[in-house]
Structure formats: C-alpha cells, structure tokens
Amino acid sequence: MARRITYKFKNQPREINFAKDKYHDMYQAIAAAEGIDLKNYLKMEQQIAMTSKGSAAVRNFRDEEFSRMGFSDVYFIKE
C-alpha cells in the first residue's frame, strides 16, 4: 500500500507518494524527490548510530541536517 508524505522544501509545500519497498524511510524519499544526494549524510548517520547510546542522537542529527537542507514539516498523511 502506497502512502503519501507532505513536507515543505524552502517554504514551498510539497506532497509525494511513498512506498516502503523503494525507500528506507520518508526522509530518503523526500531527498530523492528534490534531487539531493544523501551519501555523506548516510555515512555520518551510521557513525552517529554506532557511537551513541540511544536513538535521540541520530534523530537530532537527522532533524538538524534536513532543516539545514531546507526541509520542514515532514509528515505522513493519514488516509
């Protein structure tokens, strides 16, 4: 079953389809929709996950990096 994601990219509202078999999570899907390469981000996220004791550090890193890239208000749309 396909889901939908709503988000803002540089204060422009956007909406895309999301399929779990194509992307690992919704953040990878929105980055792909905007043409952003996540190679360096994913390497750093993996390093943080290996060195931190909880998921809060990874979540904080993700939120900060995606807001720096211009994303905000990222949500799944409930149908």
C-alpha positions in Angstrom: 0.0 0.0 0.0 1.4 3.4 -1.0 1.4 6.2 1.5 1.7 9.9 1.0 4.2 12.4 2.5 3.6 16.1 2.9 6.5 18.5 3.5 7.9 21.9 2.9 11.0 22.4 0.9 12.3 26.0 1.1 8.9 27.1 2.4 7.1 25.6 -0.7 4.5 22.9 0.3 5.0 19.6 -1.5 3.3 16.2 -1.5 4.7 12.9 -2.8 3.9 9.2 -2.8 5.9 6.9 -0.6 6.5 3.1 -1.0 8.4 1.2 1.6 10.0 -1.1 -1.0 11.6 1.8 -2.8 12.9 3.9 0.1 14.1 3.1 3.6 12.3 6.0 5.2 10.4 9.1 4.4 13.5 11.3 4.6 15.2 9.4 1.9 12.1 9.7 -0.2 11.8 13.5 0.1 15.5 13.9 -0.6 15.2 11.8 -3.8 12.2 13.8 -4.8 14.2 17.0 -4.6 17.3 15.5 -6.2 19.5 15.7 -3.1 22.4 13.3 -2.7 22.5 11.7 0.7 25.8 9.7 0.6 27.7 11.8 3.1 24.6 12.2 5.3 24.0 8.5 5.5 27.7 7.8 6.3 27.6 10.3 9.2 24.2 9.0 10.4 25.7 5.5 10.5 28.7 6.7 12.5 26.5 8.5 15.0 24.3 5.4 15.4 27.4 3.3 16.1 28.8 5.7 18.7 25.7 6.9 20.5 23.8 5.0 23.2 20.3 5.9 22.1 18.3 6.9 19.1 17.9 10.5 20.2 21.3 11.5 18.8 20.5 10.1 15.4 17.1 11.8 15.4 18.6 15.1 16.4 21.2 14.8 13.7 18.6 14.0 11.1 16.3 16.8 12.1 19.2 19.4 12.1 20.6 18.2 8.7 17.2 18.2 7.0 16.3 21.6 8.3 19.7 22.8 7.1 18.9 21.4 3.6 15.6 23.4 3.6 13.1 20.8 4.6 10.4 21.3 7.3 7.0 20.0 8.4 7.7 16.4 7.2 4.7 14.1 7.9 2.9 11.0 6.6 -0.6 11.8 5.5 -3.1 9.5 7.3 -5.8 8.2 5.0 
